Amino acid sequence: MTYILLPGPPATKKNSQQLFRSKSTGREFPVPSKAYKAYEAAALPLCPRLRIVTPVNVRCVYYMP
């Protein structure tokens, strides 16, 4: 079993989006917020690179401040 502990409060990708409008088409598109990009950049080096070759069960537990 592998445990990965990421310090700090999580920033979700879905709930932290900003909407931008395309200049060429006028359509809106979602872009991750600066808070999410900073969280992702800080968390990525802490996650080990695992080669997963079978189905896995993932459990995420969040402790909010």
C-alpha positions as CSV (number, residue, x, y, z in Angstrom):
1,M,0.0,0.0,0.0
2,T,1.3,3.5,-0.9
3,Y,0.5,6.6,1.1
4,I,1.0,10.1,-0.3
5,L,0.6,13.1,2.1
6,L,0.3,16.5,0.5
7,P,0.6,19.4,2.9
8,G,-1.7,22.4,2.8
9,P,-5.4,22.8,1.8
10,P,-6.4,21.3,-1.6
11,A,-7.3,23.4,-4.6
12,T,-9.7,21.6,-6.9
13,K,-9.4,22.0,-10.6
14,K,-13.2,22.1,-11.3
15,N,-14.2,24.6,-8.6
16,S,-11.2,27.0,-9.2
17,Q,-11.8,27.8,-12.8
18,Q,-11.8,31.1,-14.5
19,L,-13.7,31.8,-17.7
20,F,-12.0,33.5,-20.6
21,R,-13.5,34.6,-23.9
22,S,-11.8,33.7,-27.2
23,K,-11.1,36.9,-29.2
24,S,-11.4,35.0,-32.5
25,T,-14.6,33.0,-31.8
26,G,-16.2,34.9,-28.9
27,R,-16.8,31.6,-27.1
28,E,-16.0,31.1,-23.4
29,F,-13.6,28.4,-22.2
30,P,-12.5,27.4,-18.7
31,V,-8.9,27.9,-17.5
32,P,-7.5,26.7,-14.1
33,S,-7.1,29.5,-11.6
34,K,-3.7,30.7,-10.4
35,A,-4.4,29.1,-7.0
36,Y,-4.9,25.7,-8.6
37,K,-1.8,26.0,-10.8
38,A,0.3,26.9,-7.7
39,Y,-1.1,24.0,-5.8
40,E,-0.4,21.6,-8.7
41,A,3.2,22.9,-9.1
42,A,3.8,22.4,-5.3
43,A,2.2,19.0,-5.1
44,L,3.6,17.4,-8.2
45,P,7.2,17.0,-7.0
46,L,5.9,15.2,-3.8
47,C,4.0,12.5,-5.8
48,P,6.1,9.4,-6.7
49,R,6.0,8.2,-10.3
50,L,4.3,4.8,-10.0
51,R,3.9,2.3,-12.8
52,I,0.4,1.0,-12.4
53,V,-0.3,-2.1,-14.5
54,T,-3.4,-3.5,-12.7
55,P,-6.7,-2.0,-11.6
56,V,-6.3,0.0,-8.4
57,N,-8.5,1.4,-5.6
58,V,-7.8,5.1,-4.8
59,R,-8.9,6.7,-1.5
60,C,-8.5,10.4,-1.0
61,V,-9.0,11.9,2.5
62,Y,-8.9,15.7,2.9
63,Y,-8.5,17.5,6.2
64,M,-9.7,21.0,5.8
65,P,-8.5,23.8,8.1
